[in-house]
Amino acid sequence: LVNQLPEANLILLRHLFGVLHHIEQNSVVNQMNAFNLALCIAPNMLWLPSPTGPEEESRSTKKVAMLVQFLIENSAEIFGGDIASLF
C-alpha cells in the first residue's frame, strides 16, 4: 500500500515515521516507546469521516494506534533500511 501512495505523501510519511522511529530508539531515556508515541499521534493522523458515538470513536482510535505503532516499529522495513540517514 505504501508504494501506491503519491510520491509527496510517501516522502512525508517516511520523514514522519523516521522521526518517530528515532524517538522510539531513545525510549530508555525519554520513556516514549512505540506504544506511547502511537497513543499520542494516532488521534491526529486518521479519524472517522462523520461523527459517531464515543464507543465507535474509541474502537477506531485503538485501531489507528495499533497501525501507527506497527509503522513505527517496522519503519525501516516499510520505508527503507536507510531511514536513519534522513537525519
C-alpha positions as CSV (number, residue, x, y, z in Angstrom):
1,L,0.0,0.0,0.0
2,V,2.8,2.4,0.8
3,N,4.2,2.1,-2.7
4,Q,0.8,3.1,-4.1
5,L,0.9,6.5,-2.4
6,P,1.7,9.6,-4.3
7,E,5.4,10.5,-4.0
8,A,4.8,13.6,-1.9
9,N,2.7,11.6,0.6
10,L,5.3,8.8,0.8
11,I,8.1,11.3,1.4
12,L,6.1,12.9,4.2
13,L,5.3,9.6,5.9
14,R,8.9,8.4,5.5
15,H,10.1,11.5,7.3
16,L,7.4,11.5,10.0
17,F,8.0,7.8,10.8
18,G,11.7,8.3,10.6
19,V,11.4,10.9,13.4
20,L,9.1,8.7,15.4
21,H,11.4,5.7,15.0
22,H,14.4,7.9,16.1
23,I,12.4,9.0,19.2
24,E,11.5,5.3,19.9
25,Q,15.1,4.3,19.7
26,N,15.8,6.5,22.7
27,S,12.9,5.3,24.7
28,V,15.1,4.2,27.6
29,V,15.8,7.9,28.2
30,N,12.6,9.6,27.1
31,Q,10.0,6.9,28.0
32,M,8.4,7.2,24.6
33,N,8.2,3.7,23.2
34,A,6.3,2.9,20.0
35,F,3.1,2.3,22.0
36,N,3.3,5.7,23.8
37,L,4.1,7.5,20.6
38,A,1.2,5.8,18.8
39,L,-1.2,6.8,21.5
40,C,-0.1,10.5,21.2
41,I,0.0,10.8,17.5
42,A,-2.7,8.4,16.2
43,P,-5.7,10.6,17.0
44,N,-4.2,13.3,14.8
45,M,-3.5,11.0,11.8
46,L,-6.7,9.3,10.9
47,W,-10.3,9.8,12.1
48,L,-13.8,8.8,11.0
49,P,-15.2,11.0,8.3
50,S,-18.5,11.5,10.1
51,P,-19.3,12.0,13.8
52,T,-20.2,8.7,15.6
53,G,-20.7,7.6,19.1
54,P,-17.9,7.5,21.7
55,E,-17.7,3.7,21.5
56,E,-17.1,3.7,17.8
57,E,-14.6,6.5,18.0
58,S,-12.7,4.6,20.8
59,R,-12.6,1.5,18.7
60,S,-11.4,3.5,15.7
61,T,-8.7,5.3,17.7
62,K,-7.4,2.0,19.1
63,K,-7.1,0.5,15.5
64,V,-5.3,3.6,14.3
65,A,-2.9,3.5,17.3
66,M,-2.1,-0.2,16.5
67,L,-1.4,0.8,12.9
68,V,0.8,3.7,13.9
69,Q,2.7,1.5,16.5
70,F,3.3,-1.1,13.8
71,L,4.6,1.5,11.3
72,I,7.0,2.9,14.0
73,E,8.3,-0.5,15.0
74,N,8.7,-1.6,11.3
75,S,9.6,1.7,9.7
76,A,13.0,0.5,8.4
77,E,11.4,-2.4,6.6
78,I,8.4,-0.4,5.3
79,F,10.1,2.9,4.3
80,G,13.6,1.6,3.6
81,G,16.5,0.5,5.8
82,D,18.3,3.8,5.3
83,I,15.6,5.7,7.3
84,A,18.2,6.8,9.8
85,S,20.1,8.6,7.1
86,L,17.3,11.2,6.9
87,F,18.9,12.8,9.9
